[in-house]
């Protein structure tokens, strides 16, 4: 299976490999790896030696990263 086929199969299975998750978040793979090693970043699953992310965990991480500013609170 080619690389795109593997990424599609992982998405269908409900999980993304590190490279697909980093692309989804707009981060480099090394940044996502560093965040994981430091105990920061989105939740992940470890299956044997491989790391995967669920889309819902990535979405939750993004939503939790929203920073309210004075202007955005005034508009609400």
PDB file with one MODEL, atoms N, CA, C and O in Angstrom:
MODEL        1
ATOM      1  N   UNK A   1       0.861  -1.179   0.000  1.00  0.00           N
ATOM      2  CA  UNK A   1       0.000   0.000   0.000  1.00  0.00           C
ATOM      3  C   UNK A   1       0.904   1.238   0.000  1.00  0.00           C
ATOM      4  O   UNK A   1       1.851   1.318   0.782  1.00  0.00           O
ATOM      5  N   UNK A   2       0.608   2.196  -0.875  1.00  0.00           N
ATOM      6  CA  UNK A   2       1.429   3.402  -0.922  1.00  0.00           C
ATOM      7  C   UNK A   2       1.155   4.284   0.294  1.00  0.00           C
ATOM      8  O   UNK A   2       0.248   4.005   1.079  1.00  0.00           O
ATOM      9  N   UNK A   3       1.936   5.338   0.445  1.00  0.00           N
ATOM     10  CA  UNK A   3       1.850   6.196   1.637  1.00  0.00           C
ATOM     11  C   UNK A   3       0.465   6.838   1.777  1.00  0.00           C
ATOM     12  O   UNK A   3      -0.071   6.886   2.884  1.00  0.00           O
ATOM     13  N   UNK A   4      -0.121   7.327   0.696  1.00  0.00           N
ATOM     14  CA  UNK A   4      -1.457   7.917   0.755  1.00  0.00           C
ATOM     15  C   UNK A   4      -2.492   6.879   1.116  1.00  0.00           C
ATOM     16  O   UNK A   4      -3.404   7.162   1.893  1.00  0.00           O
ATOM     17  N   UNK A   5      -2.373   5.684   0.571  1.00  0.00           N
ATOM     18  CA  UNK A   5      -3.294   4.604   0.898  1.00  0.00           C
ATOM     19  C   UNK A   5      -3.208   4.233   2.364  1.00  0.00           C
ATOM     20  O   UNK A   5      -4.228   3.947   2.990  1.00  0.00           O
ATOM     21  N   UNK A   6      -2.001   4.235   2.924  1.00  0.00           N
ATOM     22  CA  UNK A   6      -1.815   3.920   4.340  1.00  0.00           C
ATOM     23  C   UNK A   6      -2.442   5.005   5.210  1.00  0.00           C
ATOM     24  O   UNK A   6      -3.069   4.701   6.226  1.00  0.00           O
ATOM     25  N   UNK A   7      -2.277   6.266   4.818  1.00  0.00           N
ATOM     26  CA  UNK A   7      -2.861   7.368   5.591  1.00  0.00           C
ATOM     27  C   UNK A   7      -4.385   7.288   5.568  1.00  0.00           C
ATOM     28  O   UNK A   7      -5.039   7.519   6.585  1.00  0.00           O
ATOM     29  N   UNK A   8      -4.940   6.964   4.416  1.00  0.00           N
ATOM     30  CA  UNK A   8      -6.396   6.826   4.306  1.00  0.00           C
ATOM     31  C   UNK A   8      -6.883   5.673   5.168  1.00  0.00           C
ATOM     32  O   UNK A   8      -7.897   5.802   5.854  1.00  0.00           O
ATOM     33  N   UNK A   9      -6.178   4.550   5.146  1.00  0.00           N
ATOM     34  CA  UNK A   9      -6.575   3.394   5.957  1.00  0.00           C
ATOM     35  C   UNK A   9      -6.539   3.735   7.436  1.00  0.00           C
ATOM     36  O   UNK A   9      -7.411   3.303   8.191  1.00  0.00           O
ATOM     37  N   UNK A  10      -5.540   4.506   7.864  1.00  0.00           N
ATOM     38  CA  UNK A  10      -5.457   4.897   9.275  1.00  0.00           C
ATOM     39  C   UNK A  10      -6.594   5.839   9.646  1.00  0.00           C
ATOM     40  O   UNK A  10      -7.147   5.728  10.740  1.00  0.00           O
ATOM     41  N   UNK A  11      -6.957   6.767   8.755  1.00  0.00           N
ATOM     42  CA  UNK A  11      -8.072   7.662   9.032  1.00  0.00           C
ATOM     43  C   UNK A  11      -9.368   6.876   9.164  1.00  0.00           C
ATOM     44  O   UNK A  11     -10.181   7.150  10.048  1.00  0.00           O
ATOM     45  N   UNK A  12      -9.558   5.904   8.288  1.00  0.00           N
ATOM     46  CA  UNK A  12     -10.763   5.092   8.346  1.00  0.00           C
ATOM     47  C   UNK A  12     -10.813   4.327   9.659  1.00  0.00           C
ATOM     48  O   UNK A  12     -11.888   4.152  10.232  1.00  0.00           O
ATOM     49  N   UNK A  13      -9.681   3.876  10.133  1.00  0.00           N
ATOM     50  CA  UNK A  13      -9.618   3.140  11.391  1.00  0.00           C
ATOM     51  C   UNK A  13      -9.778   4.084  12.586  1.00  0.00           C
ATOM     52  O   UNK A  13      -9.800   3.627  13.728  1.00  0.00           O
ATOM     53  N   UNK A  14      -9.888   5.378  12.343  1.00  0.00           N
ATOM     54  CA  UNK A  14     -10.106   6.347  13.414  1.00  0.00           C
ATOM     55  C   UNK A  14      -8.839   6.831  14.071  1.00  0.00           C
ATOM     56  O   UNK A  14      -8.885   7.388  15.168  1.00  0.00           O
ATOM     57  N   UNK A  15      -7.719   6.633  13.433  1.00  0.00           N
ATOM     58  CA  UNK A  15      -6.476   7.107  14.023  1.00  0.00           C
ATOM     59  C   UNK A  15      -5.559   7.642  12.931  1.00  0.00           C
ATOM     60  O   UNK A  15      -5.632   7.239  11.770  1.00  0.00           O
ATOM     61  N   UNK A  16      -4.700   8.556  13.340  1.00  0.00           N
ATOM     62  CA  UNK A  16      -3.743   9.168  12.423  1.00  0.00           C
ATOM     63  C   UNK A  16      -2.335   8.899  12.927  1.00  0.00           C
ATOM     64  O   UNK A  16      -2.071   8.993  14.126  1.00  0.00           O
ATOM     65  N   UNK A  17      -1.434   8.566  12.016  1.00  0.00           N
ATOM     66  CA  UNK A  17      -0.026   8.443  12.375  1.00  0.00           C
ATOM     67  C   UNK A  17       0.518   9.838  12.664  1.00  0.00           C
ATOM     68  O   UNK A  17      -0.131  10.842  12.370  1.00  0.00           O
ATOM     69  N   UNK A  18       1.706   9.889  13.239  1.00  0.00           N
ATOM     70  CA  UNK A  18       2.294  11.167  13.654  1.00  0.00           C
ATOM     71  C   UNK A  18       2.398  12.139  12.480  1.00  0.00           C
ATOM     72  O   UNK A  18       2.080  13.318  12.642  1.00  0.00           O
ATOM     73  N   UNK A  19       2.828  11.687  11.319  1.00  0.00           N
ATOM     74  CA  UNK A  19       2.983  12.609  10.183  1.00  0.00           C
ATOM     75  C   UNK A  19       1.639  13.169   9.735  1.00  0.00           C
ATOM     76  O   UNK A  19       1.549  14.349   9.396  1.00  0.00           O
ATOM     77  N   UNK A  20       0.599  12.349   9.727  1.00  0.00           N
ATOM     78  CA  UNK A  20      -0.732  12.829   9.342  1.00  0.00           C
ATOM     79  C   UNK A  20      -1.301  13.756  10.409  1.00  0.00           C
ATOM     80  O   UNK A  20      -1.955  14.746  10.082  1.00  0.00           O
ATOM     81  N   UNK A  21      -1.061  13.445  11.679  1.00  0.00           N
ATOM     82  CA  UNK A  21      -1.554  14.300  12.773  1.00  0.00           C
ATOM     83  C   UNK A  21      -0.859  15.655  12.754  1.00  0.00           C
ATOM     84  O   UNK A  21      -1.498  16.685  12.968  1.00  0.00           O
ATOM     85  N   UNK A  22       0.440  15.659  12.501  1.00  0.00           N
ATOM     86  CA  UNK A  22       1.161  16.937  12.461  1.00  0.00           C
ATOM     87  C   UNK A  22       0.676  17.788  11.294  1.00  0.00           C
ATOM     88  O   UNK A  22       0.557  19.007  11.422  1.00  0.00           O
ATOM     89  N   UNK A  23       0.398  17.158  10.165  1.00  0.00           N
ATOM     90  CA  UNK A  23      -0.144  17.889   9.022  1.00  0.00           C
ATOM     91  C   UNK A  23      -1.535  18.439   9.354  1.00  0.00           C
ATOM     92  O   UNK A  23      -1.841  19.583   9.019  1.00  0.00           O
ATOM     93  N   UNK A  24      -2.363  17.646   9.998  1.00  0.00           N
ATOM     94  CA  UNK A  24      -3.720  18.059  10.392  1.00  0.00           C
ATOM     95  C   UNK A  24      -3.665  19.281  11.314  1.00  0.00           C
ATOM     96  O   UNK A  24      -4.497  20.182  11.204  1.00  0.00           O
ATOM     97  N   UNK A  25      -2.684  19.310  12.224  1.00  0.00           N
ATOM     98  CA  UNK A  25      -2.554  20.424  13.171  1.00  0.00           C
ATOM     99  C   UNK A  25      -1.788  21.613  12.594  1.00  0.00           C
ATOM    100  O   UNK A  25      -1.841  22.714  13.142  1.00  0.00           O
ATOM    101  N   UNK A  26      -1.078  21.390  11.491  1.00  0.00           N
ATOM    102  CA  UNK A  26      -0.257  22.460  10.930  1.00  0.00           C
ATOM    103  C   UNK A  26       1.048  22.633  11.683  1.00  0.00           C
ATOM    104  O   UNK A  26       1.622  23.722  11.690  1.00  0.00           O
ATOM    105  N   UNK A  27       1.525  21.563  12.321  1.00  0.00           N
ATOM    106  CA  UNK A  27       2.789  21.581  13.054  1.00  0.00           C
ATOM    107  C   UNK A  27       3.770  20.659  12.347  1.00  0.00           C
ATOM    108  O   UNK A  27       3.372  19.775  11.588  1.00  0.00           O
ATOM    109  N   UNK A  28       5.043  20.872  12.601  1.00  0.00           N
ATOM    110  CA  UNK A  28       6.026  19.938  12.050  1.00  0.00           C
ATOM    111  C   UNK A  28       5.970  18.646  12.874  1.00  0.00           C
ATOM    112  O   UNK A  28       5.543  18.644  14.028  1.00  0.00           O
ATOM    113  N   UNK A  29       6.404  17.570  12.260  1.00  0.00           N
ATOM    114  CA  UNK A  29       6.445  16.282  12.951  1.00  0.00           C
ATOM    115  C   UNK A  29       7.365  16.362  14.164  1.00  0.00           C
ATOM    116  O   UNK A  29       7.058  15.805  15.218  1.00  0.00           O
ATOM    117  N   UNK A  30       8.486  17.049  14.018  1.00  0.00           N
ATOM    118  CA  UNK A  30       9.428  17.153  15.143  1.00  0.00           C
ATOM    119  C   UNK A  30       8.826  17.941  16.302  1.00  0.00           C
ATOM    120  O   UNK A  30       9.082  17.618  17.462  1.00  0.00           O
ATOM    121  N   UNK A  31       8.029  18.970  16.009  1.00  0.00           N
ATOM    122  CA  UNK A  31       7.368  19.725  17.071  1.00  0.00           C
ATOM    123  C   UNK A  31       6.369  18.843  17.811  1.00  0.00           C
ATOM    124  O   UNK A  31       6.320  18.856  19.041  1.00  0.00           O
ATOM    125  N   UNK A  32       5.583  18.089  17.076  1.00  0.00           N
ATOM    126  CA  UNK A  32       4.604  17.206  17.708  1.00  0.00           C
ATOM    127  C   UNK A  32       5.308  16.129  18.541  1.00  0.00           C
ATOM    128  O   UNK A  32       4.861  15.809  19.642  1.00  0.00           O
ATOM    129  N   UNK A  33       6.400  15.572  18.024  1.00  0.00           N
ATOM    130  CA  UNK A  33       7.166  14.583  18.785  1.00  0.00           C
ATOM    131  C   UNK A  33       7.742  15.188  20.059  1.00  0.00           C
ATOM    132  O   UNK A  33       7.698  14.564  21.119  1.00  0.00           O
ATOM    133  N   UNK A  34       8.278  16.391  19.958  1.00  0.00           N
ATOM    134  CA  UNK A  34       8.859  17.061  21.126  1.00  0.00           C
ATOM    135  C   UNK A  34       7.788  17.341  22.170  1.00  0.00           C
ATOM    136  O   UNK A  34       8.014  17.136  23.363  1.00  0.00           O
ATOM    137  N   UNK A  35       6.630  17.803  21.732  1.00  0.00           N
ATOM    138  CA  UNK A  35       5.537  18.073  22.668  1.00  0.00           C
ATOM    139  C   UNK A  35       5.146  16.796  23.406  1.00  0.00           C
ATOM    140  O   UNK A  35       4.922  16.820  24.616  1.00  0.00           O
ATOM    141  N   UNK A  36       5.065  15.683  22.682  1.00  0.00           N
ATOM    142  CA  UNK A  36       4.691  14.416  23.296  1.00  0.00           C
ATOM    143  C   UNK A  36       5.734  13.977  24.323  1.00  0.00           C
ATOM    144  O   UNK A  36       5.384  13.531  25.415  1.00  0.00           O
ATOM    145  N   UNK A  37       7.006  14.104  23.975  1.00  0.00           N
ATOM    146  CA  UNK A  37       8.082  13.706  24.885  1.00  0.00           C
ATOM    147  C   UNK A  37       8.130  14.570  26.140  1.00  0.00           C
ATOM    148  O   UNK A  37       8.555  14.110  27.200  1.00  0.00           O
ATOM    149  N   UNK A  38       7.696  15.814  26.021  1.00  0.00           N
ATOM    150  CA  UNK A  38       7.679  16.729  27.162  1.00  0.00           C
ATOM    151  C   UNK A  38       6.386  16.633  27.969  1.00  0.00           C
ATOM    152  O   UNK A  38       6.216  17.340  28.962  1.00  0.00           O
ATOM    153  N   UNK A  39       5.472  15.754  27.540  1.00  0.00           N
ATOM    154  CA  UNK A  39       4.205  15.606  28.260  1.00  0.00           C
ATOM    155  C   UNK A  39       3.208  16.708  27.945  1.00  0.00           C
ATOM    156  O   UNK A  39       2.285  16.955  28.721  1.00  0.00           O
ATOM    157  N   UNK A  40       3.391  17.370  26.812  1.00  0.00           N
ATOM    158  CA  UNK A  40       2.465  18.408  26.366  1.00  0.00           C
ATOM    159  C   UNK A  40       1.782  17.925  25.106  1.00  0.00           C
ATOM    160  O   UNK A  40       2.059  16.828  24.621  1.00  0.00           O
ATOM    161  N   UNK A  41       0.902  18.730  24.583  1.00  0.00           N
ATOM    162  CA  UNK A  41       0.273  18.409  23.305  1.00  0.00           C
ATOM    163  C   UNK A  41      -0.964  17.547  23.466  1.00  0.00           C
ATOM    164  O   UNK A  41      -1.431  17.306  24.579  1.00  0.00           O
ATOM    165  N   UNK A  42      -1.489  17.084  22.338  1.00  0.00           N
ATOM    166  CA  UNK A  42      -2.731  16.302  22.355  1.00  0.00           C
ATOM    167  C   UNK A  42      -2.518  14.890  22.905  1.00  0.00           C
ATOM    168  O   UNK A  42      -1.409  14.355  22.893  1.00  0.00           O
ATOM    169  N   UNK A  43      -3.608  14.313  23.383  1.00  0.00           N
ATOM    170  CA  UNK A  43      -3.574  12.917  23.818  1.00  0.00           C
ATOM    171  C   UNK A  43      -3.193  12.036  22.642  1.00  0.00           C
ATOM    172  O   UNK A  43      -3.432  12.394  21.489  1.00  0.00           O
ATOM    173  N   UNK A  44      -2.607  10.899  22.927  1.00  0.00           N
ATOM    174  CA  UNK A  44      -2.186   9.984  21.870  1.00  0.00           C
ATOM    175  C   UNK A  44      -2.341   8.552  22.335  1.00  0.00           C
ATOM    176  O   UNK A  44      -2.550   8.287  23.519  1.00  0.00           O
ATOM    177  N   UNK A  45      -2.237   7.625  21.383  1.00  0.00           N
ATOM    178  CA  UNK A  45      -2.251   6.208  21.730  1.00  0.00           C
ATOM    179  C   UNK A  45      -0.943   5.592  21.294  1.00  0.00           C
ATOM    180  O   UNK A  45      -0.369   5.962  20.270  1.00  0.00           O
ATOM    181  N   UNK A  46      -0.489   4.659  22.078  1.00  0.00           N
ATOM    182  CA  UNK A  46       0.723   3.906  21.745  1.00  0.00           C
ATOM    183  C   UNK A  46       0.295   2.470  21.491  1.00  0.00           C
ATOM    184  O   UNK A  46      -0.250   1.811  22.377  1.00  0.00           O
ATOM    185  N   UNK A  47       0.539   1.992  20.295  1.00  0.00           N
ATOM    186  CA  UNK A  47       0.258   0.610  19.933  1.00  0.00           C
ATOM    187  C   UNK A  47       1.592  -0.044  19.597  1.00  0.00           C
ATOM    188  O   UNK A  47       2.128   0.135  18.503  1.00  0.00           O
ATOM    189  N   UNK A  48       2.108  -0.789  20.534  1.00  0.00           N
ATOM    190  CA  UNK A  48       3.459  -1.319  20.371  1.00  0.00           C
ATOM    191  C   UNK A  48       4.436  -0.164  20.393  1.00  0.00           C
ATOM    192  O   UNK A  48       4.457   0.622  21.339  1.00  0.00           O
ATOM    193  N   UNK A  49       5.238  -0.062  19.360  1.00  0.00           N
ATOM    194  CA  UNK A  49       6.204   1.032  19.276  1.00  0.00           C
ATOM    195  C   UNK A  49       5.664   2.218  18.483  1.00  0.00           C
ATOM    196  O   UNK A  49       6.347   3.234  18.350  1.00  0.00           O
ATOM    197  N   UNK A  50       4.445   2.101  17.954  1.00  0.00           N
ATOM    198  CA  UNK A  50       3.898   3.155  17.088  1.00  0.00           C
ATOM    199  C   UNK A  50       2.999   4.095  17.871  1.00  0.00           C
ATOM    200  O   UNK A  50       2.347   3.697  18.837  1.00  0.00           O
ATOM    201  N   UNK A  51       2.975   5.345  17.441  1.00  0.00           N
ATOM    202  CA  UNK A  51       2.159   6.392  18.061  1.00  0.00           C
ATOM    203  C   UNK A  51       1.074   6.797  17.084  1.00  0.00           C
ATOM    204  O   UNK A  51       1.332   6.960  15.891  1.00  0.00           O
ATOM    205  N   UNK A  52      -0.141   6.960  17.591  1.00  0.00           N
ATOM    206  CA  UNK A  52      -1.277   7.399  16.783  1.00  0.00           C
ATOM    207  C   UNK A  52      -2.052   8.468  17.542  1.00  0.00           C
ATOM    208  O   UNK A  52      -1.968   8.567  18.766  1.00  0.00           O
ATOM    209  N   UNK A  53      -2.803   9.258  16.797  1.00  0.00           N
ATOM    210  CA  UNK A  53      -3.671  10.285  17.365  1.00  0.00           C
ATOM    211  C   UNK A  53      -5.078  10.095  16.816  1.00  0.00           C
ATOM    212  O   UNK A  53      -5.258   9.711  15.661  1.00  0.00           O
ATOM    213  N   UNK A  54      -6.071  10.367  17.654  1.00  0.00           N
ATOM    214  CA  UNK A  54      -7.463  10.354  17.192  1.00  0.00           C
ATOM    215  C   UNK A  54      -7.840  11.782  16.817  1.00  0.00           C
ATOM    216  O   UNK A  54      -7.430  12.728  17.488  1.00  0.00           O
ATOM    217  N   UNK A  55      -8.617  11.944  15.750  1.00  0.00           N
ATOM    218  CA  UNK A  55      -9.004  13.285  15.300  1.00  0.00           C
ATOM    219  C   UNK A  55      -9.726  14.059  16.395  1.00  0.00           C
ATOM    220  O   UNK A  55      -9.501  15.258  16.561  1.00  0.00           O
ATOM    221  N   UNK A  56     -10.595  13.381  17.144  1.00  0.00           N
ATOM    222  CA  UNK A  56     -11.330  14.092  18.189  1.00  0.00           C
ATOM    223  C   UNK A  56     -10.386  14.628  19.263  1.00  0.00           C
ATOM    224  O   UNK A  56     -10.656  15.683  19.837  1.00  0.00           O
ATOM    225  N   UNK A  57      -9.284  13.929  19.550  1.00  0.00           N
ATOM    226  CA  UNK A  57      -8.309  14.437  20.511  1.00  0.00           C
ATOM    227  C   UNK A  57      -7.545  15.626  19.947  1.00  0.00           C
ATOM    228  O   UNK A  57      -7.224  16.566  20.675  1.00  0.00           O
ATOM    229  N   UNK A  58      -7.254  15.587  18.657  1.00  0.00           N
ATOM    230  CA  UNK A  58      -6.579  16.722  18.018  1.00  0.00           C
ATOM    231  C   UNK A  58      -7.490  17.946  18.013  1.00  0.00           C
ATOM    232  O   UNK A  58      -7.040  19.061  18.277  1.00  0.00           O
ATOM    233  N   UNK A  59      -8.766  17.735  17.712  1.00  0.00           N
ATOM    234  CA  UNK A  59      -9.722  18.849  17.711  1.00  0.00           C
ATOM    235  C   UNK A  59      -9.875  19.432  19.111  1.00  0.00           C
ATOM    236  O   UNK A  59      -9.946  20.651  19.270  1.00  0.00           O
ATOM    237  N   UNK A  60      -9.927  18.579  20.118  1.00  0.00           N
ATOM    238  CA  UNK A  60     -10.042  19.050  21.498  1.00  0.00           C
ATOM    239  C   UNK A  60      -8.805  19.871  21.882  1.00  0.00           C
ATOM    240  O   UNK A  60      -8.923  20.906  22.538  1.00  0.00           O
ATOM    241  N   UNK A  61      -7.627  19.408  21.473  1.00  0.00           N
ATOM    242  CA  UNK A  61      -6.390  20.131  21.748  1.00  0.00           C
ATOM    243  C   UNK A  61      -6.424  21.528  21.136  1.00  0.00           C
ATOM    244  O   UNK A  61      -6.021  22.501  21.773  1.00  0.00           O
ATOM    245  N   UNK A  62      -6.905  21.620  19.903  1.00  0.00           N
ATOM    246  CA  UNK A  62      -6.990  22.921  19.231  1.00  0.00           C
ATOM    247  C   UNK A  62      -7.968  23.834  19.971  1.00  0.00           C
ATOM    248  O   UNK A  62      -7.661  25.000  20.219  1.00  0.00           O
ATOM    249  N   UNK A  63      -9.131  23.315  20.322  1.00  0.00           N
ATOM    250  CA  UNK A  63     -10.126  24.127  21.028  1.00  0.00           C
ATOM    251  C   UNK A  63      -9.619  24.574  22.394  1.00  0.00           C
ATOM    252  O   UNK A  63      -9.909  25.692  22.822  1.00  0.00           O
ATOM    253  N   UNK A  64      -8.875  23.728  23.077  1.00  0.00           N
ATOM    254  CA  UNK A  64      -8.326  24.083  24.388  1.00  0.00           C
ATOM    255  C   UNK A  64      -7.216  25.119  24.274  1.00  0.00           C
ATOM    256  O   UNK A  64      -6.835  25.730  25.272  1.00  0.00           O
ATOM    257  N   UNK A  65      -6.698  25.322  23.077  1.00  0.00           N
ATOM    258  CA  UNK A  65      -5.595  26.266  22.862  1.00  0.00           C
ATOM    259  C   UNK A  65      -6.074  27.665  22.502  1.00  0.00           C
ATOM    260  O   UNK A  65      -5.256  28.561  22.295  1.00  0.00           O
ATOM    261  N   UNK A  66      -7.378  27.864  22.425  1.00  0.00           N
ATOM    262  CA  UNK A  66      -7.914  29.180  22.083  1.00  0.00           C
ATOM    263  C   UNK A  66      -7.607  30.157  23.209  1.00  0.00           C
ATOM    264  O   UNK A  66      -7.843  29.866  24.382  1.00  0.00           O
ATOM    265  N   UNK A  67      -7.082  31.308  22.843  1.00  0.00           N
ATOM    266  CA  UNK A  67      -6.752  32.343  23.805  1.00  0.00           C
ATOM    267  C   UNK A  67      -7.733  33.480  23.642  1.00  0.00           C
ATOM    268  O   UNK A  67      -7.856  34.048  22.556  1.00  0.00           O
ATOM    269  N   UNK A  68      -8.431  33.818  24.707  1.00  0.00           N
ATOM    270  CA  UNK A  68      -9.356  34.944  24.685  1.00  0.00           C
ATOM    271  C   UNK A  68      -8.574  36.248  24.848  1.00  0.00           C
ATOM    272  O   UNK A  68      -7.698  36.353  25.706  1.00  0.00           O
ATOM    273  N   UNK A  69      -8.896  37.221  24.031  1.00  0.00           N
ATOM    274  CA  UNK A  69      -8.286  38.549  24.153  1.00  0.00           C
ATOM    275  C   UNK A  69      -9.345  39.527  24.641  1.00  0.00           C
ATOM    276  O   UNK A  69     -10.536  39.217  24.646  1.00  0.00           O
ATOM    277  N   UNK A  70      -8.915  40.667  25.035  1.00  0.00           N
ATOM    278  CA  UNK A  70      -9.858  41.689  25.506  1.00  0.00           C
ATOM    279  C   UNK A  70     -10.863  42.024  24.410  1.00  0.00           C
ATOM    280  O   UNK A  70     -12.056  42.169  24.678  1.00  0.00           O
ATOM    281  N   UNK A  71     -10.384  42.146  23.185  1.00  0.00           N
ATOM    282  CA  UNK A  71     -11.273  42.473  22.064  1.00  0.00           C
ATOM    283  C   UNK A  71     -12.272  41.356  21.776  1.00  0.00           C
ATOM    284  O   UNK A  71     -13.437  41.630  21.485  1.00  0.00           O
ATOM    285  N   UNK A  72     -11.838  40.116  21.852  1.00  0.00           N
ATOM    286  CA  UNK A  72     -12.756  39.005  21.545  1.00  0.00           C
ATOM    287  C   UNK A  72     -13.810  38.861  22.636  1.00  0.00           C
ATOM    288  O   UNK A  72     -14.936  38.462  22.336  1.00  0.00           O
ATOM    289  N   UNK A  73     -13.490  39.170  23.886  1.00  0.00           N
ATOM    290  CA  UNK A  73     -14.486  39.108  24.951  1.00  0.00           C
ATOM    291  C   UNK A  73     -15.507  40.230  24.823  1.00  0.00           C
ATOM    292  O   UNK A  73     -16.682  40.043  25.139  1.00  0.00           O
ATOM    293  N   UNK A  74     -15.068  41.382  24.366  1.00  0.00           N
ATOM    294  CA  UNK A  74     -15.976  42.516  24.196  1.00  0.00           C
ATOM    295  C   UNK A  74     -16.984  42.258  23.093  1.00  0.00           C
ATOM    296  O   UNK A  74     -18.119  42.731  23.161  1.00  0.00           O
ATOM    297  N   UNK A  75     -16.574  41.505  22.071  1.00  0.00           N
ATOM    298  CA  UNK A  75     -17.463  41.210  20.935  1.00  0.00           C
ATOM    299  C   UNK A  75     -18.518  40.172  21.290  1.00  0.00           C
ATOM    300  O   UNK A  75     -19.549  40.087  20.621  1.00  0.00           O
ATOM    301  N   UNK A  76     -18.281  39.398  22.312  1.00  0.00           N
ATOM    302  CA  UNK A  76     -19.217  38.296  22.666  1.00  0.00           C
ATOM    303  C   UNK A  76     -20.384  38.757  23.464  1.00  0.00           C
ATOM    304  O   UNK A  76     -21.241  37.951  23.827  1.00  0.00           O
TER     305      UNK A  76
ENDMDL
END
